[in-house]
Amino acid sequence: MTLLHKTYGKGRVRVMRVHRDGARHEVRELTVQAMLTGGFDPAFTRADNSTTVSTDTVKNVVNIVARESMTLAPEEFCRAVARRLIDAYAMVETATVTAHETRWSRLALDGEPHPHAFTLDGNGTSVAKVTMARGGALTIESGLSGFTFLKTTESGWANYVKDPYTTLSETHDRLAATSMEASWLWGRPPADYPAANARILDSLLKVFATTYSHSIQDSLYRMGRAALAAVPEIETISMACPNKHYLLVDLARFGLDNDNQVFVATDEPHGQIECTVGR
C-alpha cells in the first residue's frame, strides 16, 4: 500500500485584530485555515511524529503573525503566515493559507463615523487564499462567498430548448437573484488589495444592475469581462451563482391579477450557473 497524498494543518483559527491609532480604531476579523504538505509521511505510515509540527503550533503562528502585522490586508496576511511556516520548518514543502473575513462596518451616530464602534456586515464574506511553495512558486486568490443580490426587472429567460420534458414558460421580465461565490487569481499584486477588490465588486454589480440579463449565464460572462477590464492585475475570475428563484404566485383563483408583484421565494431546487473568464 502507498500513501498517495497527505496534508494537515489547523482550521477555523478565528482571530480579531484591533489597530489603535489614537482614538480611532480599525478592526479586522479573520477565520483562517493553514494547511501544510511536506515530509510528514512517517506520522501517517509509521506512527512517527518526529518530523511533524503540531497543529496547535500552526495556530500559534497565525496569532503571532496577527500580532506583528495588524494592518495587513487578508491576502498579505495569508502570505505572511505562509512565509513564516515555510521559513520556520524545513520539512514544509507548501503552505496553503485561506482566510475568510468577517466584515465590520463603522457605526455612524448622528451622521458622524464613530471612532471605535462597529456593526456586522451580514452580506457575504471576503476570502483570500495564498499557496506558497518552498521553491518560490506562489499563487494568490481573492474572492467573495455568499454575496447576495437581486434585481426586480430587466431579466428574462426565453428561446431555450423545448421538448416534452419542458414545463417552464418563457418570460422577459422576472426577478433575478443569486448568492454568489466568486474568486479571482492575481497575475501580479495590486497597489492596494482592498481597493482593487472593491473595484472588482463594483464592476460586477454595475453590469448586473444596469444591463438587461438574457440569462444568468449571459450576465456572468459580461460581469467577468467587466472585472478583468477594471483590474488589469487579475488573470482570471470564477463565479458560481445559484439562481435563487422567486416564483410568481397564482392569484387567479381568488379573482385577482398579479402583475409581477407577489412572489414566493424558493431556493430548493435551484439552477446552478458557473463560469471562469480569463484574458
C-alpha positions in Angstrom: 0.0 0.0 0.0 1.2 3.5 -0.8 0.4 6.9 0.8 -0.8 8.9 -2.3 -1.5 12.2 -0.7 -1.2 13.9 2.6 -1.8 17.3 4.1 -2.7 18.6 7.5 -2.9 21.9 9.4 -5.2 24.0 11.5 -8.7 25.1 10.6 -11.1 27.8 11.9 -8.4 29.8 13.6 -10.5 32.8 14.5 -8.5 36.0 15.1 -9.7 39.6 15.7 -7.1 42.3 15.1 -7.6 45.8 16.5 -5.3 48.5 15.3 -5.4 51.6 17.5 -4.4 54.9 16.1 -5.2 57.3 18.9 -8.9 57.4 19.5 -9.7 55.9 16.1 -9.6 52.1 15.9 -9.7 49.7 12.9 -10.9 46.1 13.3 -10.4 43.0 11.1 -11.7 39.6 11.9 -10.5 36.6 10.0 -11.2 32.9 10.1 -8.0 31.2 9.0 -7.1 27.7 7.7 -3.4 26.8 7.2 -2.6 23.5 5.5 0.8 22.0 5.1 2.5 19.5 2.8 6.0 18.1 3.2 8.0 15.4 4.9 5.3 14.1 7.2 5.0 10.6 5.8 6.3 8.9 9.0 3.3 10.3 11.0 0.9 8.6 8.6 2.8 5.4 7.8 5.0 4.6 10.9 3.3 6.3 13.8 6.4 8.5 14.0 5.7 12.2 14.8 9.3 13.3 14.9 9.0 15.4 11.7 5.5 16.7 12.3 4.6 20.2 13.5 1.7 20.3 15.9 -1.5 21.9 14.6 -1.6 23.9 17.8 1.8 25.3 16.8 0.3 26.3 13.4 -2.5 28.1 15.3 0.1 30.0 17.4 1.9 31.1 14.2 -1.3 32.6 12.9 -1.8 34.5 16.1 1.8 35.7 16.3 1.7 37.0 12.7 -1.6 38.7 13.5 0.1 40.5 16.4 3.1 41.5 14.3 1.1 42.6 11.2 -2.0 44.3 12.5 -2.8 46.3 9.4 -2.2 43.8 6.6 -4.9 43.1 4.1 -6.2 39.4 4.1 -4.1 38.5 1.1 -0.9 39.9 2.5 -1.7 38.4 5.9 -2.1 34.9 4.4 1.2 35.4 2.5 2.9 36.4 5.8 1.6 33.3 7.6 2.7 31.0 4.7 6.1 32.6 4.6 6.6 32.2 8.4 5.6 28.5 8.2 8.0 27.7 5.4 10.8 29.7 6.9 10.4 28.1 10.3 10.1 24.4 9.4 12.4 22.8 6.9 10.1 19.8 6.3 7.3 22.0 5.0 7.1 22.0 1.2 4.0 24.1 0.7 1.7 26.1 2.9 -1.8 27.0 1.8 -3.4 29.7 3.9 -7.0 30.7 3.4 -8.8 33.5 5.3 -12.5 34.3 5.4 -13.1 37.9 6.6 -16.0 38.8 8.8 -16.6 42.4 7.8 -17.3 45.1 10.3 -18.7 48.5 9.2 -18.0 51.6 11.2 -21.1 52.7 13.1 -22.3 56.2 12.3 -24.1 58.3 15.0 -25.9 61.5 14.0 -24.2 61.3 10.7 -20.7 61.0 12.1 -18.5 57.9 12.0 -17.8 56.6 15.4 -14.1 56.0 16.2 -14.5 52.6 17.8 -18.0 51.2 17.4 -18.9 48.9 14.5 -21.8 46.9 13.1 -21.6 43.5 11.4 -21.9 43.5 7.6 -24.1 40.5 7.0 -23.8 40.2 3.2 -21.2 37.6 2.4 -17.6 37.2 3.4 -14.4 38.2 1.7 -12.0 35.4 1.0 -8.2 35.3 0.5 -6.1 32.3 -0.3 -2.3 32.0 -0.7 -0.4 28.9 -1.7 3.4 29.2 -1.3 6.0 26.6 -2.2 9.5 26.3 -0.8 10.9 26.7 -4.3 9.3 30.1 -4.7 6.0 29.3 -6.6 3.2 31.5 -5.3 -0.5 31.9 -6.1 -2.8 34.5 -4.6 -6.5 34.5 -4.9 -9.2 36.8 -3.6 -12.9 36.5 -3.6 -16.4 36.6 -2.1 -18.5 33.9 -0.5 -22.3 34.1 -0.1 -22.6 37.7 -1.5 -26.3 38.0 -2.2 -28.0 40.5 -4.6 -31.1 40.8 -6.8 -32.9 43.0 -9.3 -36.7 43.1 -9.8 -36.8 43.6 -13.5 -34.6 43.7 -16.7 -34.1 39.9 -16.6 -35.6 37.2 -18.7 -35.4 33.6 -19.8 -36.5 32.7 -23.4 -35.6 31.0 -26.6 -34.3 27.8 -24.7 -34.7 24.2 -25.7 -38.3 23.0 -25.5 -39.3 19.3 -25.7 -41.8 17.0 -24.0 -40.0 17.4 -20.7 -40.3 21.2 -20.7 -42.8 22.8 -18.4 -41.3 26.2 -17.8 -42.9 29.2 -19.6 -40.8 31.9 -21.2 -40.5 35.3 -19.6 -38.9 38.6 -20.5 -39.5 40.2 -17.1 -38.6 38.3 -13.9 -36.7 38.7 -10.6 -33.1 37.7 -10.8 -31.3 36.9 -7.5 -28.2 34.9 -6.5 -25.8 34.2 -3.7 -22.5 34.4 -5.4 -19.3 32.5 -4.8 -16.5 34.2 -6.7 -12.7 34.1 -6.8 -10.1 35.9 -8.9 -6.5 34.9 -9.5 -3.9 37.6 -9.3 -1.3 37.7 -12.0 0.6 40.4 -10.1 -0.2 42.2 -6.8 -2.2 45.4 -7.0 -1.1 48.6 -5.2 -3.9 48.1 -2.7 -5.8 44.8 -2.3 -8.9 46.2 -0.6 -9.3 49.0 -3.2 -8.8 46.6 -6.1 -11.2 44.1 -4.6 -13.8 46.9 -4.2 -13.4 47.9 -7.9 -14.0 44.3 -9.0 -17.2 44.0 -6.9 -18.3 47.4 -8.2 -17.8 46.3 -11.8 -19.7 43.1 -11.3 -22.7 44.8 -9.7 -22.7 47.6 -12.3 -23.2 45.1 -15.1 -25.8 43.1 -13.2 -27.8 46.2 -12.2 -27.6 48.3 -15.3 -27.9 45.9 -18.3 -30.6 43.5 -19.4 -30.0 39.9 -18.5 -31.0 37.3 -21.0 -29.9 34.6 -18.5 -27.7 34.3 -15.5 -25.2 32.8 -18.0 -25.3 35.9 -20.1 -24.8 38.2 -17.1 -22.0 36.2 -15.5 -19.9 36.3 -18.7 -20.3 40.0 -19.1 -19.7 40.6 -15.4 -16.4 38.6 -15.6 -15.3 40.6 -18.7 -16.0 43.9 -16.8 -14.0 42.8 -13.8 -11.0 41.9 -16.0 -11.2 45.3 -17.7 -11.5 47.1 -14.4 -8.5 45.5 -12.7 -5.7 44.5 -15.0 -3.7 42.7 -12.3 -6.1 39.7 -12.2 -5.7 36.9 -14.7 -9.0 35.0 -14.3 -12.3 35.3 -12.4 -14.5 32.4 -11.5 -18.1 32.8 -10.4 -20.7 30.3 -9.2 -24.2 31.6 -8.9 -27.2 29.6 -7.7 -30.4 31.0 -9.2 -32.4 32.0 -6.1 -35.9 31.6 -7.6 -38.8 33.9 -6.8 -41.9 32.4 -8.4 -45.0 34.4 -9.4 -47.9 33.5 -7.1 -51.1 32.4 -8.9 -53.9 34.6 -7.5 -56.3 34.0 -10.4 -58.3 31.5 -8.2 -59.1 34.5 -6.0 -60.2 36.6 -8.9 -57.1 38.8 -8.6 -54.3 39.5 -11.1 -50.6 39.5 -10.2 -48.6 41.8 -12.4 -45.2 40.8 -11.2 -46.0 42.0 -7.7 -46.3 38.9 -5.4 -43.7 36.1 -5.4 -42.9 33.0 -3.4 -39.2 32.5 -2.5 -37.7 29.1 -3.1 -34.0 28.1 -3.3 -34.5 24.3 -3.5 -34.0 23.1 -6.1 -32.1 25.9 -7.8 -30.3 26.4 -11.0 -26.5 26.4 -10.6 -24.6 28.6 -13.0 -20.8 28.6 -13.1 -18.1 30.1 -15.3 -14.5 31.2 -15.4 -13.5 34.2 -17.6 -9.8 34.9 -18.4 -7.6 37.0 -20.6 
